[in-house]
Amino acid sequence: MGINFFSRLGPVCFSDPTAFSLHQRLLPGPGIYTILVSDASYAPRRFRPIYFGETEDFSRRVTTSHERYSDWTSEAGTADLYVAQSWMYSSTKQSRAVLEQALRDCYRPLCNTPGYSLSSTLAENLLRSGVQQPPASFHGLIAGLMSPPLSLFIGHANTKSR
């Protein structure tokens, strides 16, 4: 059956989502992959993409050693992760990258967002978990994240208007 995602280039058919297992190795081959979480608000298939990627070899790329794996697990929270693949035999890296970007543009998955990390979604995760008042340490963390670097002000503090 598979799962379809749509982009400006048309529909892209992926395999059925399978649970992302710590011990699972996907079959080798090139293509596009998506990391998914279960989400009842998506229909007809109840999966929300949180990351799209391209690879020359699924078995080497889609693993727990992936550089964004911690982002995937942070975004999923207590939910299970799933993976779906779209095989693209005889494809080039460039053709896969174009399709990957088209899917990212359409779905804007959080884990593909530049600068996405656990710290950038801490407030959202706290609110989702029902925490009404964030801990005091949270305010210091956010202040540090939101403060512009001091270098932006150097040279501007002593500038007088003429």
C-alpha positions in Angstrom: 0.0 0.0 0.0 2.7 2.6 1.0 2.3 6.1 2.0 2.2 9.1 -0.3 3.5 12.6 0.3 3.0 15.4 -2.2 5.4 18.1 -3.4 5.5 20.7 -6.1 7.0 17.9 -8.3 4.0 15.6 -7.7 3.3 12.7 -5.5 6.1 10.7 -4.0 5.3 7.1 -3.0 7.1 5.7 0.1 7.0 2.3 1.6 4.7 1.5 4.5 6.0 3.1 7.6 7.9 0.7 9.8 9.0 1.1 13.4 12.4 2.6 13.7 14.3 0.0 15.7 17.6 0.4 17.4 18.7 -2.9 15.9 17.0 -2.6 12.5 19.1 -2.2 9.3 17.3 -1.1 6.2 18.2 -2.7 2.9 20.9 -0.9 1.0 20.0 1.3 -1.9 19.5 5.0 -2.9 16.5 7.2 -2.4 14.6 9.5 -0.2 13.5 8.6 3.4 11.2 10.2 5.9 11.2 9.9 9.7 7.6 9.9 11.0 5.7 10.0 14.3 2.1 8.8 14.8 -0.3 11.8 14.7 -4.1 11.4 14.8 -4.6 14.8 13.1 -3.1 13.5 9.8 -5.4 11.6 7.5 -5.9 9.2 5.9 -2.6 7.8 7.2 -1.9 8.8 10.8 1.8 9.7 10.4 3.4 13.1 10.5 6.8 13.6 8.8 9.4 15.2 11.1 12.4 14.8 8.8 13.1 14.1 5.1 16.5 13.0 3.9 18.2 11.6 0.8 20.9 8.9 0.7 22.9 6.7 -1.6 22.5 3.9 0.9 19.6 3.5 3.4 21.4 0.9 5.4 24.3 3.2 6.3 22.4 6.5 6.6 19.1 5.8 8.4 20.6 4.7 11.8 20.9 5.8 15.4 24.3 7.3 14.5 22.5 9.9 12.1 23.5 13.4 13.1 19.8 14.4 13.7 18.8 11.2 15.6 18.6 13.0 18.9 16.4 15.7 17.3 14.1 12.9 16.0 13.8 11.4 19.4 13.3 14.8 21.1 10.5 15.7 18.7 8.8 12.3 19.0 8.9 12.5 22.9 7.3 9.3 24.1 5.9 8.4 20.7 7.5 5.8 18.5 9.6 6.7 15.5 8.8 5.3 12.1 10.7 5.3 8.8 9.4 5.1 5.2 11.6 4.9 2.1 11.2 5.9 -1.5 13.6 3.8 -3.6 15.3 5.7 -6.4 17.5 3.3 -8.3 19.8 4.9 -11.0 19.3 8.3 -9.4 21.9 11.0 -8.8 22.6 12.8 -5.6 21.4 16.0 -7.3 18.0 14.4 -8.4 17.5 13.1 -4.8 18.4 16.5 -3.3 15.9 18.3 -5.5 13.1 15.9 -4.5 14.1 16.0 -0.9 14.0 19.9 -0.9 10.6 19.8 -2.6 9.2 17.6 0.2 10.8 19.9 2.8 9.3 22.9 1.2 5.8 21.4 1.3 5.8 19.8 4.7 8.4 21.9 6.6 9.3 19.1 9.0 10.7 20.5 12.3 13.8 18.3 12.3 14.9 19.7 8.9 14.7 23.3 10.3 18.1 24.9 10.5 19.0 25.4 14.1 16.3 23.0 15.3 17.4 21.3 18.6 16.0 20.2 21.9 16.6 23.6 23.4 14.6 25.4 20.7 11.5 23.3 21.4 11.9 23.0 25.2 9.0 25.4 25.9 6.7 23.6 23.5 7.5 20.2 25.0 6.9 21.5 28.5 3.5 22.9 27.5 2.6 19.7 25.7 3.4 17.7 28.8 1.0 19.8 30.9 3.6 21.9 32.8 1.9 25.2 33.7 4.9 27.0 35.1 8.4 26.3 33.7 11.1 25.8 36.2 13.3 28.8 37.1 16.3 27.3 35.3 14.2 27.4 32.1 14.0 31.2 32.2 17.8 31.5 32.4 18.1 29.0 29.5 15.7 31.0 27.3 17.3 34.3 28.2 20.7 32.9 27.1 19.2 31.7 23.9 17.4 34.9 23.1 20.2 37.3 24.1 22.0 38.7 21.1 25.8 38.3 21.2 27.7 41.1 22.9 29.6 41.7 19.7 26.5 43.2 18.1 26.7 46.1 20.6 30.5 46.7 20.7 31.2 50.0 18.9 27.6 51.1 19.0 27.2 52.0 22.6 29.5 55.0 22.4 28.2 56.3 19.1 26.8 59.8 19.4 24.4 61.2 16.8 25.7 64.4 15.2 
